[in-house]
Amino acid sequence: MATYEQVIALQQQGHTVSQIADHLRMGRQRVRRLLKGPPERTIHKHPSPKLSP
């Protein structure tokens, strides 16, 4: 969430997507995704191994 807030703050200061990406050392695609909205918290559950009888 901190990264999202940094991206938004830099955009509000007038920085371009490329400038934000360079400053935060991330890809432009990631910056664009973050500018569309905050990342959703997802919990990835790994399936438990099936036990054979």
C-alpha positions as CSV (number, residue, x, y, z in Angstrom):
1,M,0.0,0.0,0.0
2,A,2.9,2.3,0.6
3,T,4.1,2.0,-3.0
4,Y,0.6,2.9,-4.2
5,E,0.6,6.0,-2.1
6,Q,4.0,7.0,-3.4
7,V,2.9,6.6,-7.0
8,I,-0.2,8.7,-6.4
9,A,1.7,11.4,-4.6
10,L,4.3,11.6,-7.4
11,Q,1.5,11.8,-10.0
12,Q,-0.2,14.6,-8.1
13,Q,3.1,16.5,-8.2
14,G,3.0,16.3,-12.0
15,H,5.4,13.5,-12.7
16,T,5.0,11.3,-15.7
17,V,4.6,7.5,-15.6
18,S,8.1,7.1,-16.9
19,Q,9.5,9.5,-14.2
20,I,7.6,7.7,-11.5
21,A,8.8,4.3,-12.7
22,D,12.4,5.5,-12.8
23,H,12.2,7.1,-9.4
24,L,10.6,4.1,-7.7
25,R,12.6,1.6,-9.8
26,M,9.7,-0.3,-11.2
27,G,8.2,-0.9,-14.6
28,R,5.9,1.5,-16.3
29,Q,3.1,-1.1,-16.5
30,R,3.1,-1.5,-12.8
31,V,2.9,2.2,-12.3
32,R,-0.1,2.3,-14.7
33,R,-1.8,-0.5,-12.8
34,L,-1.3,1.3,-9.5
35,L,-2.7,4.6,-11.0
36,K,-5.9,2.8,-11.9
37,G,-6.6,2.0,-8.2
38,P,-5.1,0.5,-5.1
39,P,-3.9,-3.1,-5.3
40,E,-6.4,-5.6,-3.9
41,R,-5.3,-7.8,-1.1
42,T,-5.6,-11.4,-2.2
43,I,-4.8,-14.4,-0.2
44,H,-3.3,-17.2,-2.2
45,K,-4.2,-20.5,-0.8
46,H,-2.1,-23.5,-1.9
47,P,-4.1,-26.7,-2.2
48,S,-3.2,-29.2,0.4
49,P,-1.6,-32.4,-0.9
50,K,-4.1,-35.2,-1.4
51,L,-3.4,-38.2,0.8
52,S,-3.8,-41.5,-0.9
53,P,-5.6,-44.2,1.2
